[in-house]
Amino acid sequence: MIELRGVCFGYTSPAEVLDDVSLVLEPGLTLLLGPNGCGKSTLLKIAAGVEKPRRGVARVGGHDLWQEEVSARRELAYLPEHPDLTPYASVRDVLALVCGLRGEPPERAEAALEWVGLQGLGGRTIRELSKGQRRRATLAAARIGHPGCLLLDEPLEGMDRVSRHRLVGWVRERLDAGALALVVTQEFEALAPLATRALTVRRRRCEIVEPLPPIGPERDAVLERLARGDAAG
């Protein structure tokens, strides 16, 4: 469960981006939609503990992200839109650290690399990877273990057909295991059939649509309106 209570956030003022946001997300897939600049990625970063609210509280699994960091972040798998990994560490070193944090044996790192098509590149430093390879390395890190809370920012962007299929399959697998997924995306079509609810940010507040209409044209229309920044209707 992700819980935000009275969250305000801004880069130049306390509530410039989000103003008094309160919501509770239960297991299932939540699509976080809206036009560029509305605050989607900021909201995801707050849920991931990357940005700290100016005011209010963010909890994961009942644990405060900034007061009970180890417990709150243990189940998190965060995939940022722009991977920011330490440039001089090897890919294998980064994944070994993630294995340690999630209590997984080191060999899981090699399996994760193979899953994203980076087998044989574990010894390279992050700075030696292309932009696309860095993104896949970050996805490999997210997949290690059995995270119960997936926070994914534009996970399908720049992915080839095979990688998209694998990623959607992984999300489905985690959802079937009872996980929560919060996904920022402009390309919602591949994930729309899996969605439980949709969320958007309008006028610095969050609006949620739950439950979504059944799979079909009505659901697609609701998601399209939210992606454009319109009210769900």
Buried (B, 14 or more C-beta within 10 A) or exposed (E): EBBBBEBBBBEEEEBBBBBBBEBEBEBBBBBBBBBEEBBBBBBBBBBBBBBEBBBBBBBBBEBBBEEBEEBBBBBBBBBBBEBEBEEEBBBBBBBBBBBEBBEBEEEBBBBBBEBBBBEEBBEBBBEBBEEEBBBBBBBBBBBBBEBBBBBBBBBBEEBEEEBBEBBBEBBBEBBEEEBBBBBBBEBBEBBBEBBBBBBBBBEBBBBBBEEBBEEEEEBBEBBBBBBEBBEBE
